[in-house]
């Protein structure tokens, strides 16, 4: 697993369908269809690189788009079962076959991105993360507006993709609805329209799809506020390297021409279709291709066919109450993923309420070392299931880190080896549990 800005991963992965004698190094050769490009992307000894994928981008792997709540993808079998694919919210991506950890789901360039150089010049080393984020938003809005004011075939496809990710009533719907002329589409028609919609989202439409959607962007005057709202809900910023960290870095190095970061903000309509889970099954990394930023998305757990692809909109080391508030305030929904449902039950239990009543917050909002010890004791005597214990720990990961350092600090001056080793064993035992907690959240590899 790898996550965050500039993430990198090298691992021995499952074999792909690439023929052994395939020559992808020559631009003139016709590449074979690829079912899994993970070995090309991540194999340490491979002679391939992302440059060899230029004719494949955007690469769409074993995923499909589902809208309208569900998709019946096959007729009932002899046993009367129907293969039904569901998504949490109105539309999302699902696995079109069984997937394994490390498999690449898609690789797509940003249809619009904020040039780091432009933001650097406007920021000029002065301000905080909020100002830096505002500048990045403004630069991206200007870029999209400029494209809308100079409509060409290429810019029209980009604007179509940008508008397609929006669900606002202010934006006309695409010819990709679950009904046509008032009649509900059958499964084959719906699957065809979903496929066309997928093409629009990647700004890579077929001739037929382009003909249907071309008129939309040329006849619709999208206003600045709508663009900004869309960006703030759907664009992908600097992830775990947040704006505050970047602003501090730039303010401290205002005389240094090195920007330290090669991306800030990008629009990826296909990726915007992925719904949230606090314990997801996919992760994204960013790379670059011919000077443009590219998003690579891969599975990080086994994903059965028909299962929705999800990732977390928030860092996994965020406690239950904070996650619920942030998701409600920014994205207007209440998360009911498996992790949240189990944490909700746990946090409403008698033992946790007792713990909360005795919580002594630090100035930074973290629990004290004493509170961490009390929580561990209460989880133990109340026989809290291991999975729930891990979810609760990961939400307090920063507090656990502080606690470990507090416990270890006195060992530097301890003269008794036995006492020092006892403390270290205590920390090792609990930090191992925290390690498993990170693993339980799947997408926590960067923070891990």
Beta strands, then each sheet from edge to edge (+ up, - down):
strand 1: 59-60
strand 2: 63-67
strand 3: 70-72
strand 4: 84-86
strand 5: 91-95
strand 6: 104-109
strand 7: 112-113
strand 8: 179-180
strand 9: 183-184
strand 10: 266-267
strand 11: 275-276
strand 12: 282-289
strand 13: 292-299
strand 14: 310-311
sheet 1: 1+ 6- 13+ 12-
sheet 2: 2+ 5-
sheet 3: 3+ 4-
sheet 4: 7+ 10-
sheet 5: 8+ 9-
sheet 6: 11+ 14+
end
